[in-house]
Amino acid sequence: MNFETFGHQAGRDFNPDNAVSSAPTLRDTRMGDEGMNAEEQLQSAYAFASSGRNYLQISESENVLGGVFVQEGQCVAWGFNRGDLRRPVALRLEVDGVCVFERTTSPEAHMPIHVTGYRLAAHRQMVLRVDDESATAGTFAAQTFWTDAETREELTHFIVGIGTSAREGRLRHLVWHDIPNVTRRLESSDEPPARWRASVYTRYIANRLELKSKLSGGQSVANWIVSEVFEDWYKRHVFCLTDEIHALLSEPVMNRRVMKHEISLTLFAFWRRHYPHIDIFTEEGLRLVQYKFATAPFIADKNNVKLVSDGLRRSLSAPADVFRNRELPWSWYWLFLLEDQGLGNRLRDEDFIRRTSFKEVALDVTQPDRLSFTPNVWRAYWGAGGTPDFTRFDLALISILADAPCPDVAIAESGADAWRERLYHDVYARVPELSALSAMGRIEAPSEALRDAVPRRDLVIIGHANDTGVGRNLSMFAEALSSFQPLVFNADDGSCVNPDAGYNPTIGARARVVLLCVNADRAPEMIARFAGICEDAHIIGFYLWESDRPPANHTLGALAVDEIWTPSNYVAEAYRKITPVPVTVVDKGLHPPLAPVSFLDRFRTDPSEFIFLTAAEFGSSIVRKNPLDVVKAFQRAFEDSDLNVRLLIKIREVNPGHWSNIDSYWEEIEERIAGDDRITLVEGNLTAEEYWTLMWSVDAMVSLHRSEGFGYFIADAMFAGKAVVVSDYSGSQDFCDADNAFLVPVQQTPAPPEYLASRGYIGQWGIPDVEAAARALYQAAADADLRATRASAGQSRVSRKYDFVQWSDAISARIRHRIHDASRTAHAPSEATAASEWAASGS
């Protein structure tokens, strides 16, 4: 309806000269069908007039019935004799004691309803007289809200969109707000609590991020977290604000007798770091530092919003002094914000503050985790006032829904009950949180329905989406468990690798089972980054390590999961030394090799030559992979031999500056191979086709490793039917024995921590016997029958033990069992409650 068409202007005074003395009847509106007889048309008019949309109505009289309703801005009067609908009645409409309309109805001419010509106006008292009866309406105190059509259109889109954002906010709150299970996992420790002590997880993060200084007290911890963690995007995404850390950071830095306002350790550290030039000990200076802190980027991340204390909220939400006496005052936060945005000139714009406060209050009540600094009076203003039937917020919504600046006119036209019904169906039933601002009363959304609406996934897999061995683990599990439609996340950047229509990154999700395909030292970091996902989940860590005892920085990761899976017995025994968590050997699944691609074979130069292949990588510790001993054994084995042999060293990237190049290990290799034309480096990344073509091109594979958690390269070579010369130690012992491989004995010796990027004791590894390795290499090259026998046995062993289809079935059964247990545990509280209620009833 367009009120401008009728020249309506809320608050306009009535001019008697504007009254229409011979107004047309509403017969022109076709209330009665042309096919009706006179009696039916009269009954239809009576039903229409008394349908409950009246602005005022005579309802207590036994003789007459009459009323006034509003249509298209104009007052319409009607009246009937209760005993005889055909009998005329006298209608008289008075406004502020002035008669603006007087007429006697003509029921026989079907004219019982009349447009008075009076347009509803504000601050006027209206009296309707029907014969000798009268009805009086209270003063019409109309309020205008959104006088500009563009503003109403903007707010229409806002109200339409707030339903989706409210639902997302509600679900995000349920997923992320409370994560006590995760924080308990990350704070697991037998150490006695101490006020100044950095928490277990804080120390873990400090070590993980290579903190050089000592965490020696509450202030130093706060300084480090503010300066080194929260200011770095990556670091703050893997830093979970556990309860212990939160309690420490929230401690006051000064005695309350010294400071009027509380200054926490975090706020103090933030001030010292960024804004020491601001006088924090003045009223305005403190609020400015608080504002800078509350708007810092890290505050919006994850659960870090908890760092904003209640005292800080109250301080920034208080009305700024210059606006304190206004009906809708700006708070200190908004004063600073608008000035930062260059909108300080809008601070005295009444329409701007009304629109801003309307939106902000609506967002506050619909977003449980929203960091808001709106003055309390804003919510009080919109949640009160208005009329006895509607709050200001109700009236503002009616103005939007009716597309009219004056909601009271819309209410007068359709009736308060009709608008209550519409507000309920169009707004409050869809966004129950907004009902907190309505005169209709709060509409509570069923808590069970909210919990049931939380996005849940049976399985989430987290790992490194790259071309390394740990990346291959992730791909292996994602393929094997594809029937569960798992979400897969990249541990390196936190992104979802395979998002689908059911995953909304704004909300997140809760998982029933989480599989971590990362090393144990990265596990707490991943649990923190994906805390919402991991909160109620059964967490499985698929861990590897390459010495017989994991380092100390693996301990928290070994304790924070519900169970550990390993690919070999060697790794399982290592983790059983540092954790009581159940450890299970689950092997791996291997696909048959790809067929060779002849045009990709650039590795064989002479059909008659016998080619050995070894592989190494700096990222996995070049010393552990031990290509130097392979070079030594090769040169010793064929020093005086006439056999036509070659050695290929596959390496991803030569990096002498890498941490694992201890004591110029790689430089010694380069010196040894510099004058030996039989030894060639194969450097760079290979595609899957190139990788398998290389494997098919060689005759035997050599791995004189000092330790392997599993040994992908060895297993692949055996799967391809190649003879292997391998250290008789660690993970490869699960599938390499004297019948299917050329074993090289090792001497166990303590593993230097620096060789595996560790800072503490890491147990032992094996040093292969180079002389024995040389003999094995010569035997593999010289004895074709023995080589073929062992290669065939190795191929049979690996293809049977690590068959991908059988392994996938076994792994899927384990996951299915874990999902079933997790689902049953999740429903246990409600089942227990039901059982107790049943018992109490005596049934």
C-alpha positions in Angstrom: 0.0 0.0 0.0 1.3 3.4 -0.9 0.3 6.0 1.7 1.8 8.8 -0.4 -1.0 8.2 -3.0 -3.5 9.3 -0.4 -1.5 12.3 0.7 -1.1 10.7 4.2 1.4 12.4 6.4 1.7 11.2 10.0 1.1 13.9 12.5 -0.7 16.2 10.1 -3.4 18.3 11.8 -7.0 17.8 10.7 -8.6 20.6 8.6 -12.4 20.5 8.7 -12.5 21.9 5.2 -10.9 18.7 4.0 -13.7 16.6 5.2 -15.9 14.9 2.6 -19.6 15.5 3.4 -20.8 13.3 0.7 -18.3 10.6 0.8 -18.7 7.6 -1.5 -19.7 4.3 0.1 -17.6 1.2 0.1 -20.1 -0.4 -2.2 -17.6 0.5 -4.9 -15.1 -1.9 -3.4 -17.3 -4.8 -4.5 -17.7 -6.3 -1.0 -20.9 -8.0 -2.2 -20.8 -10.2 -5.3 -23.0 -9.0 -8.1 -24.8 -12.4 -8.0 -25.9 -11.8 -4.3 -29.4 -10.7 -3.5 -29.9 -7.6 -1.3 -30.1 -9.6 2.0 -26.9 -11.5 1.2 -25.1 -8.3 0.3 -26.1 -6.6 3.5 -25.0 -9.7 5.5 -21.6 -9.6 3.7 -21.1 -5.9 4.5 -21.9 -6.6 8.2 -19.4 -9.5 8.3 -16.8 -7.4 6.6 -17.2 -4.4 8.9 -17.2 -6.4 12.1 -14.3 -8.7 11.1 -12.0 -7.5 13.9 -9.9 -4.9 12.1 -11.5 -1.9 13.9 -9.5 1.0 15.3 -12.4 1.6 17.7 -15.7 -0.2 18.0 -18.9 0.0 20.0 -19.2 -3.5 21.4 -21.2 -3.2 24.6 -24.4 -1.7 23.3 -27.5 -4.0 23.0 -29.1 -1.7 20.3 -26.4 -0.9 17.8 -23.0 -2.0 16.6 -20.5 0.2 14.9 -16.9 1.0 14.5 -14.1 2.8 12.6 -11.4 1.1 10.6 -8.7 2.5 8.4 -8.3 1.7 4.7 -5.6 3.2 2.6 -5.0 5.8 5.3 -8.6 7.0 5.5 -11.1 6.4 8.3 -14.1 4.3 7.4 -17.2 4.4 9.6 -19.9 1.8 9.8 -23.0 1.1 11.9 -25.9 -1.3 12.1 -28.9 -1.8 14.3 -28.5 -5.1 16.1 -32.1 -6.0 15.9 -32.7 -5.1 12.3 -29.8 -4.7 9.9 -32.1 -2.9 7.5 -32.9 -0.1 9.9 -30.9 3.2 9.4 -28.6 4.5 12.1 -27.0 7.9 12.6 -23.1 8.0 12.3 -21.1 10.8 13.7 -17.3 11.0 13.9 -15.7 13.6 16.1 -12.0 14.4 16.4 -10.9 16.6 19.3 -14.5 17.6 19.8 -15.0 18.7 16.2 -17.4 16.8 14.0 -15.6 15.7 10.9 -18.3 13.4 9.5 -22.0 12.9 10.0 -24.4 10.7 8.1 -27.4 8.5 8.3 -26.9 5.0 6.8 -29.2 3.7 4.1 -29.2 -0.1 4.5 -31.9 -0.5 1.9 -29.6 1.1 -0.6 -26.8 -1.1 0.6 -24.8 1.9 2.1 -24.0 0.8 5.7 -20.3 1.6 5.4 -18.9 5.0 4.6 -15.5 6.6 3.8 -15.4 9.7 6.1 -12.8 11.6 4.2 -10.8 12.0 7.4 -7.2 10.7 7.3 -5.9 9.2 10.5 -3.6 11.8 12.1 -1.4 11.8 15.2 -2.1 13.2 18.6 -5.9 13.4 18.1 -8.7 11.9 20.2 -11.5 10.2 18.1 -15.1 9.6 19.1 -17.6 7.6 17.1 -21.4 8.0 17.8 -23.9 5.5 16.5 -27.4 6.8 17.4 -27.1 7.4 21.1 -24.1 5.1 21.7 -20.5 6.2 21.5 -17.0 4.7 21.5 -13.8 6.7 22.3 -10.3 6.0 21.1 -7.2 7.0 23.0 -5.0 9.7 21.7 -3.4 8.5 18.5 0.3 9.1 19.3 1.8 7.9 16.0 5.5 7.3 15.7 7.4 7.4 12.5 10.4 5.1 11.9 11.8 4.7 8.5 10.6 7.7 6.5 13.0 7.0 3.6 11.9 4.2 1.2 15.5 3.2 0.5 16.1 2.7 4.2 13.0 0.5 4.4 14.2 -1.5 1.5 17.7 -1.9 3.1 16.2 -3.0 6.4 13.9 -5.4 4.6 17.0 -7.2 3.2 18.6 -7.1 6.6 15.6 -8.7 8.3 15.3 -11.3 5.6 19.0 -12.2 5.9 19.2 -12.2 9.7 17.4 -15.5 9.8 20.3 -17.3 8.0 22.9 -15.4 10.0 21.1 -16.1 13.3 21.0 -19.8 12.5 24.6 -19.8 11.6 25.5 -17.9 14.7 23.5 -20.3 16.9 25.1 -23.3 15.4 28.6 -21.8 15.4 28.1 -21.1 19.1 27.1 -24.7 19.8 30.1 -25.9 17.9 32.8 -23.5 19.2 31.6 -21.8 22.4 32.4 -24.5 25.0 35.2 -26.8 24.3 36.0 -28.3 27.7 36.8 -31.7 26.4 39.5 -30.4 24.0 41.0 -28.1 26.7 41.2 -31.1 29.1 43.0 -33.1 26.5 45.5 -30.3 25.9 46.1 -29.6 29.6 46.5 -33.2 30.7 49.3 -33.2 33.3 50.2 -34.6 36.6 52.1 -31.5 37.7 50.7 -29.6 40.7 49.1 -26.3 39.7 51.1 -23.1 40.4 49.9 -19.6 39.9 52.8 -18.5 37.8 53.4 -21.7 35.9 52.9 -21.7 32.2 50.4 -24.4 31.3 51.2 -27.7 29.7 49.8 -26.5 26.4 51.5 -23.1 26.6 54.8 -24.8 27.0 54.0 -27.2 24.2 53.3 -24.3 21.9 56.4 -22.5 23.1 58.5 -25.5 22.1 56.6 -26.2 18.9 57.1 -22.6 17.8 60.8 -22.6 18.9 60.5 -20.0 21.7 64.0 -19.0 22.7 63.3 -17.3 26.0 62.2 -19.0 29.2 58.6 -18.8 30.3 59.3 -17.7 33.8 56.1 -16.1 35.1 52.7 -14.8 34.4 53.8 -11.5 32.9 56.3 -13.2 30.6 53.7 -15.7 29.5 51.3 -12.9 28.7 53.9 -10.9 26.9 54.9 -13.9 24.8 51.3 -14.9 23.9 50.4 -11.3 22.9 53.6 -10.5 21.1 54.5 -13.9 19.5 51.4 -15.9 19.2 48.2 -13.8 18.7 49.9 -11.4 16.3 50.8 -14.2 13.9 48.0 -15.6 11.8 49.3 -19.2 11.8 50.3 -19.3 15.4 47.0 -17.9 16.8 45.1 -20.5 14.7 46.8 -23.4 16.4 46.7 -21.8 19.9 43.7 -22.9 21.9 42.7 -20.6 24.7 42.3 -23.3 27.4 40.8 -22.6 30.8 44.2 -22.5 32.5 45.7 -20.1 30.0 42.6 -17.9 30.2 42.7 -17.7 33.9 46.3 -16.7 33.8 45.9 -14.0 31.2 42.8 -12.6 33.0 44.7 -11.9 36.2 44.8 -8.2 37.1 48.2 -6.7 36.7 47.7 -4.2 39.5 45.9 -4.2 42.9 42.3 -2.9 42.6 43.1 -0.3 45.3 45.6 1.2 43.0 43.6 1.2 39.8 39.9 2.2 39.5 39.5 0.0 36.4 40.8 -3.6 36.1 43.7 -4.0 33.7 44.4 -7.7 32.9 47.9 -9.1 32.1 46.8 -9.5 28.5 45.7 -5.9 28.2 48.8 -4.6 29.9 51.0 -6.7 27.6 49.1 -5.4 24.6 49.5 -1.8 25.8 53.3 -2.2 26.4 53.7 -3.8 23.0 51.8 -1.4 20.8 50.6 1.8 22.6 52.9 2.8 25.4 52.6 6.4 24.2 48.9 6.4 25.4 48.4 7.2 29.0 46.6 4.1 30.1 46.1 5.5 33.6 43.6 8.1 32.4 39.9 7.4 31.8 39.9 8.1 28.1 43.4 6.6 27.5 42.4 3.3 29.1 39.2 3.1 27.0 41.2 3.9 23.8 43.6 1.0 24.6 40.7 -1.2 25.4 39.1 -0.3 22.0 42.4 -1.1 20.2 42.6 -4.4 22.0 38.9 -5.4 21.4 39.3 -4.6 17.6 42.7 -6.4 17.2 42.5 -9.2 14.6 43.2 -12.1 16.9 40.1 -11.3 19.1 37.8 -12.5 16.3 39.6 -15.9 15.9 38.2 -19.0 17.4 37.5 -18.8 21.2 39.9 -15.9 21.8 36.9 -13.6 22.3 37.0 -14.8 25.9 40.0 -12.6 26.4 37.6 -9.6 26.5 36.6 -9.5 30.1 33.2 -8.4 31.5 34.9 -5.3 32.9 36.3 -4.3 29.5 32.9 -4.8 27.9 31.2 -2.6 30.5 33.9 0.1 30.0 33.5 0.3 26.2 29.7 -0.1 26.3 29.3 2.9 28.6 27.8 6.0 26.9 30.5 8.5 25.9 30.3 11.6 28.0 29.4 13.9 25.2 26.4 11.7 24.3 25.3 10.5 27.7 22.0 12.5 28.0 20.6 11.5 24.6 17.8 9.0 24.1 20.1 6.8 22.0 23.7 7.6 23.1 26.8 6.4 21.4 29.1 4.3 23.5 32.9 4.8 23.8 33.4 1.9 21.4 31.2 3.4 18.7 32.7 6.8 19.2 36.2 5.4 18.5 34.9 3.1 15.7 33.1 5.8 13.7 36.0 8.2 14.1 38.3 5.5 12.8 36.0 4.9 9.8 35.8 8.6 9.0 32.1 8.7 10.0 32.4 11.1 12.9 30.2 13.5 11.1 27.3 11.0 11.4 27.4 10.9 15.2 24.6 13.5 15.5 22.5 12.1 12.7 19.3 10.8 14.4 18.3 8.6 11.5 21.8 7.1 11.3 21.9 6.2 15.0 18.3 4.9 14.9 19.1 2.6 12.0 22.5 1.6 13.4 21.1 0.8 16.9 18.2 -1.2 15.4 20.6 -3.4 13.4 23.1 -3.8 16.2 20.6 -4.8 18.8 19.0 -7.3 16.4 22.4 -8.8 15.7 23.3 -8.8 19.5 20.2 -10.9 20.3 20.7 -13.3 17.4 24.5 -13.9 17.6 25.4 -15.7 20.8 29.2 -15.2 20.4 29.0 -11.7 19.0 31.5 -9.3 20.6 29.2 -6.3 21.2 29.8 -3.0 22.9 26.3 -1.4 22.4 25.1 0.6 25.3 22.5 -1.2 27.4 20.1 1.7 26.8 19.9 0.7 23.1 18.4 -2.6 23.9 16.1 -1.0 26.5 15.0 1.5 23.9 14.0 -1.0 21.3 12.6 -3.6 23.7 10.2 -1.1 25.4 8.3 2.1 24.5 5.9 2.0 21.6 2.3 1.1 22.5 0.7 -1.2 25.0 0.5 -3.9 22.3 3.9 -3.4 20.6 7.5 -2.4 21.5 9.4 0.0 19.4 11.1 -3.0 17.8 7.7 -4.4 16.9 6.6 -1.1 15.4 9.9 -0.8 13.5 9.3 -4.2 12.0 5.7 -3.3 11.1 7.0 -0.2 9.3 9.3 -2.4 7.3 6.7 -5.1 6.5 4.0 -2.6 5.6 6.5 -0.4 3.7 5.1 2.6 5.5 6.8 5.2 7.8 4.0 5.2 10.3 3.3 1.7 11.6 0.3 2.9 13.7 -1.7 3.5 10.5 -0.9 -0.1 9.3 -2.1 -1.4 12.7 -5.3 0.7 12.5 -6.0 -0.7 9.1 -5.5 -4.4 9.9 -5.9 -4.5 13.6 -3.4 -5.3 16.3 -4.2 -9.0 16.3 -3.5 -9.3 12.6 -0.2 -7.7 13.0 0.8 -9.8 16.0 0.0 -12.8 13.9 2.1 -11.5 11.0 5.0 -10.6 13.1 5.0 -14.1 14.6 4.9 -15.9 11.3 7.1 -13.6 9.2 9.8 -12.8 11.8 9.7 -14.3 15.3 8.9 -17.9 14.4 11.7 -17.8 11.9 14.2 -16.0 14.2 13.0 -16.8 17.8 15.9 -14.8 19.3 14.4 -11.5 18.1 11.3 -12.2 20.2 13.3 -11.0 23.2 12.7 -7.5 21.9 8.9 -8.0 21.3 5.9 -7.3 23.5 4.7 -10.8 22.5 7.2 -12.3 24.8 10.2 -14.6 24.3 9.8 -17.6 22.0 12.2 -20.3 23.1 13.6 -22.6 20.5 13.6 -26.2 21.8 17.1 -27.0 23.0 17.0 -30.5 21.7 16.2 -29.2 18.3 19.2 -26.9 18.5 21.5 -29.7 19.5 20.1 -31.9 16.8 20.7 -29.1 14.2 24.5 -29.0 14.9 26.2 -30.3 11.7 27.7 -33.7 12.6 30.0 -35.9 10.6 30.7 -39.5 11.2 34.3 -39.1 10.2 36.9 -36.3 9.7 40.4 -37.0 8.5 43.2 -34.4 9.1 46.6 -34.7 7.5 49.2 -33.2 5.2 47.9 -32.8 1.7 51.2 -33.1 -0.1 53.5 -35.5 -1.9 55.5 -36.7 1.1 55.1 -40.0 2.9 52.7 -38.4 5.5 50.7 -37.0 2.6 50.5 -40.4 1.1 49.1 -41.6 4.4 46.3 -39.0 4.2 45.4 -40.1 0.6 45.5 -43.7 1.6 42.9 -43.3 4.4 40.7 -40.9 2.5 40.4 -43.4 -0.3 40.0 -46.4 2.0 37.3 -44.7 4.0 35.5 -42.9 1.2 32.2 -44.8 2.0 31.9 -42.7 5.1 32.0 -39.5 3.1 34.6 -38.0 5.4 35.6 -34.4 5.4 39.3 -34.1 4.8 41.3 -31.2 6.2 44.8 -30.0 5.3 46.9 -29.8 8.4 49.2 -27.3 6.8 46.7 -24.5 6.2 43.5 -25.7 7.9 41.5 -25.8 4.7 38.9 -28.4 3.8 40.2 -30.4 0.9 36.8 -31.8 -0.2 34.0 -29.5 1.0 30.5 -30.6 0.0 27.1 -29.1 0.1 26.6 -30.1 3.7 29.7 -28.3 5.0 29.6 -24.6 6.0 33.0 -23.3 7.0 31.3 -20.4 8.8 29.7 -22.8 11.3 32.1 -25.7 11.3 31.0 -29.2 12.4 31.3 -31.8 15.1 32.8 -35.2 14.3 32.1 -38.5 15.9 35.5 -39.9 14.9 38.6 -37.9 14.0 41.6 -39.6 12.3 44.8 -37.6 12.7 47.4 -38.5 10.0 50.1 -36.3 11.4 53.1 -37.0 13.6 52.4 -37.0 17.3 54.2 -33.7 17.9 51.7 -32.0 15.6 48.6 -33.6 17.1 47.9 -31.1 19.9 48.3 -28.3 17.4 45.7 -30.0 15.1 43.3 -30.7 17.9 43.5 -27.0 18.9 43.1 -25.7 15.3 40.0 -28.0 14.8 38.8 -27.8 18.4 35.1 -27.6 17.4 35.4 -30.7 15.2 37.3 -32.6 17.9 35.2 -31.6 20.9 33.0 -34.7 21.3 35.0 -37.0 18.9 36.8 -40.2 19.4 40.3 -39.2 18.2 42.6 -41.7 16.6 46.2 -40.7 16.0 47.9 -42.5 13.1 51.5 -41.9 14.2 55.0 -42.7 12.9 58.4 -42.3 14.4 61.9 -43.4 13.4 63.7 -44.4 16.7 62.7 -46.8 19.4 61.4 -44.1 21.7 59.6 -40.9 20.6 60.9 -37.6 21.9 59.4 -35.6 24.7 57.5 -33.3 22.4 55.4 -36.3 21.2 54.1 -37.0 24.8 51.2 -34.6 24.8 50.1 -35.8 21.3 50.3 -39.4 22.6 48.1 -38.5 25.6 45.6 -36.3 23.9 44.1 -38.9 21.7 41.8 -41.8 22.5 43.9 -44.4 20.7 47.0 -44.7 18.5 47.3 -46.6 15.2 50.6 -47.4 13.8 51.8 -49.0 10.5 54.3 -51.3 12.1 55.2 -53.1 15.3 58.3 -51.1 15.7 56.4 -47.8 15.9 53.8 -49.4 18.2 56.4 -50.5 20.7 58.0 -47.1 20.6 54.7 -45.3 21.6 53.8 -47.9 24.3 56.9 -46.6 26.1 55.5 -43.1 26.6 51.7 -43.4 26.9 49.0 -45.6 28.5 46.7 -44.9 25.5 45.9 -48.1 23.5 48.2 -48.7 20.6 47.2 -50.9 17.7 49.2 -52.0 14.6 46.9 -51.5 11.6 49.5 -51.9 8.7 48.9 -49.9 5.5 47.1 -50.5 2.2 49.1 -50.5 -1.1 47.9 -50.4 -4.6 49.5 -52.6 -7.3 52.2 -50.7 -9.3 51.2 -48.6 -12.3 52.3 -50.0 -15.6 55.6 -48.7 -17.0 55.4 -45.8 -19.5 58.2 -46.5 -22.0 58.7 -42.9 -23.3 59.2 -41.8 -19.7 62.1 -44.2 -19.1 65.1 -41.9 -19.1 66.9 -43.9 -16.4 68.5 -46.9 -18.3 71.2 -46.1 -20.7 72.5 -49.6 -21.4 70.2 -52.7 -21.6 73.0 -54.9 -20.1 73.7 -52.9 -17.0 72.5 -53.9 -13.6 70.9 -50.9 -11.8 70.6 -50.4 -8.1 68.2 -47.7 -6.8 68.2 -45.9 -3.4 66.1 -43.0 -2.2 66.7 -40.2 0.2 65.2 -36.9 1.3 66.4 -34.1 3.4 63.0 -33.4 4.9 62.9 -36.9 6.4 66.5 -36.6 7.7 69.2 -37.3 5.1 71.3 -39.0 7.8 68.4 -41.4 8.7 67.8 -42.4 5.1 71.6 -42.9 4.9 72.5 -42.7 1.2 76.2 -42.3 2.2 76.5 -45.9 3.4 74.8 -47.0 0.2 77.5 -45.2 -1.8 80.2 -46.7 0.4 78.8 -50.2 0.1 78.3 -49.9 -3.7 81.9 -48.7 -4.3 83.3 -51.4 -2.0 81.2 -54.2 -3.6 82.2 -53.5 -7.2 85.6 -52.0 -6.6 87.4 -54.7 -8.6 84.4 -56.2 -10.3 83.7 -56.5 -14.1 80.0 -56.4 -13.6 78.3 -53.6 -15.5 76.5 -51.9 -12.5 75.0 -48.5 -11.8 73.6 -46.8 -8.7 70.8 -44.2 -9.0 70.2 -41.9 -6.0 66.6 -40.6 -6.1 66.4 -37.3 -4.1 63.7 -34.7 -4.1 65.9 -31.7 -3.6 69.5 -31.3 -2.7 69.7 -28.8 0.2 73.1 -28.7 2.0 71.7 -26.0 4.3 69.0 -28.3 5.7 69.0 -29.0 9.5 69.6 -32.7 8.9 72.8 -32.2 7.0 74.9 -32.8 10.1 78.7 -32.7 9.9 78.6 -32.0 6.2 77.0 -35.4 5.5 75.9 -34.5 2.0 79.2 -32.9 1.1 80.9 -36.3 1.8 78.5 -38.0 -0.6 79.3 -35.4 -3.3 83.0 -36.0 -2.9 82.6 -39.8 -3.2 80.5 -39.7 -6.3 82.3 -36.9 -8.1 84.7 -39.2 -9.9 82.4 -42.2 -10.2 80.4 -42.3 -13.5 78.5 -45.3 -12.3 76.6 -43.2 -9.7 73.9 -40.8 -10.8 71.6 -38.4 -9.0 67.9 -38.4 -10.0 66.8 -35.1 -8.6 63.3 -33.5 -8.4 59.7 -34.4 -8.0 58.3 -37.3 -10.0 54.8 -37.9 -11.1 53.2 -41.3 -10.2 53.8 -42.5 -13.7 57.5 -41.4 -13.6 57.9 -42.9 -10.1 56.7 -46.4 -11.2 58.6 -46.2 -14.5 61.8 -45.6 -12.5 60.9 -48.5 -10.2 60.3 -50.8 -13.3 63.6 -49.6 -14.9 65.9 -50.8 -12.1 66.9 -54.3 -11.0 67.2 -53.9 -7.2 66.5 -51.4 -4.5 68.8 -50.6 -1.6 67.8 -49.1 1.7 70.5 -48.9 4.3 68.3 -46.8 6.6 69.2 -46.3 10.2 65.5 -46.5 11.0 62.1 -46.6 9.2 58.6 -46.2 10.7 57.3 -48.3 7.8 59.3 -48.0 4.5 57.1 -47.1 1.6 59.9 -47.2 -0.9 61.0 -50.7 0.2 57.4 -52.0 0.1 56.8 -50.4 -3.4 59.9 -52.0 -4.8 58.9 -55.5 -3.5 55.4 -55.0 -4.8 57.0 -54.3 -8.2 58.9 -57.6 -8.0 62.3 -56.1 -7.3 65.0 -57.5 -5.1 65.7 -55.4 -2.0 68.9 -54.9 0.0 67.7 -53.6 3.3 68.8 -52.9 6.9 67.4 -55.6 9.2 65.9 -53.1 11.6 62.7 -51.1 12.5 59.5 -50.9 10.5 60.7 -52.8 7.4 61.1 -55.9 9.6 57.3 -56.4 9.4 57.6 -57.5 5.8 61.3 -58.1 5.1 63.0 -61.4 6.2 65.8 -63.7 5.1 63.5 -65.4 2.6 62.4 -62.4 0.6 65.2 -59.8 1.0 68.9 -59.4 1.3 69.2 -58.4 4.9 72.0 -56.2 6.3 72.7 -56.5 10.0 72.8 -53.3 12.1 74.4 -52.2 15.4 72.0 -50.5 17.7 73.3 -47.2 19.0 71.8 -44.2 20.7 70.2 -41.9 18.1 71.6 -38.4 18.3 68.6 -36.1 19.0 69.8 -33.4 16.5 69.8 -36.0 13.7 66.0 -36.2 14.0 65.4 -32.5 15.0 64.8 -33.4 18.6 66.0 -31.7 21.8 66.0 -34.7 24.1 66.7 -38.4 24.4 65.0 -40.4 21.5 66.3 -43.9 22.2 68.2 -45.9 19.7 68.4 -46.6 16.0 70.6 -49.0 13.9 73.9 -48.4 12.1 74.1 -50.8 9.2 77.2 -52.9 8.6 78.8 -51.5 5.4 80.9 -54.6 4.8 77.9 -56.8 5.0 76.0 -54.5 2.8 78.7 -54.6 0.1 78.5 -58.4 0.1 74.7 -58.3 -0.2 74.9 -55.9 -3.1 77.4 -58.1 -4.9 75.3 -61.2 -4.3 72.1 -59.5 -5.5 73.8 -58.5 -8.8 75.7 -61.7 -9.4 73.2 -64.4 -8.4 70.2 -64.1 -10.7 68.4 -67.2 -9.4 68.7 -66.2 -5.8 67.7 -62.6 -6.7 64.6 -63.8 -8.6 63.6 -66.2 -5.8 63.7 -63.6 -3.1 62.1 -60.9 -5.3 59.2 -63.3 -6.0 58.8 -64.1 -2.3 58.8 -60.4 -1.4 56.2 -59.6 -4.0 54.0 -62.3 -2.7 54.4 -61.2 0.9 53.7 -57.6 0.3 50.8 -58.0 -2.1 49.1 -60.3 0.4 49.9 -58.5 3.6 49.1 -55.0 2.3 46.4 -55.7 -0.2 44.4 -52.4 -0.4 41.0 -53.9 -0.7 41.3 -56.2 2.3 43.0 -53.5 4.3 40.2 -51.0 3.5 37.6 -53.5 4.6 39.4 -54.0 7.9 40.0 -50.3 8.5 36.4 -49.5 7.6 35.1 -52.1 10.1 37.2 -50.4 12.9 35.9 -47.0 12.0 32.3 -48.2 11.8 32.7 -49.7 15.3 34.1 -46.4 16.6 31.3 -44.4 15.1 28.7 -46.7 16.6 30.3 -46.3 20.1 30.6 -42.5 19.7 26.9 -42.3 18.7 25.8 -44.5 21.6 27.9 -42.4 24.0 26.3 -39.2 22.7 22.8 -40.4 23.4 23.6 -42.0 26.7 22.7 -38.9 28.9 19.2 -38.5 27.4 18.7 -42.3 27.7 19.8 -42.2 31.3 17.5 -39.3 32.0 14.5 -41.1 30.5 15.3 -44.2 32.5 15.5 -42.2 35.8 12.2 -40.5 35.0 10.6 -43.9 34.3 11.9 -45.2 37.6 10.7 -42.2 39.5 7.2 -42.6 38.0 7.0 -46.1 39.5 6.2 -47.7 36.1 
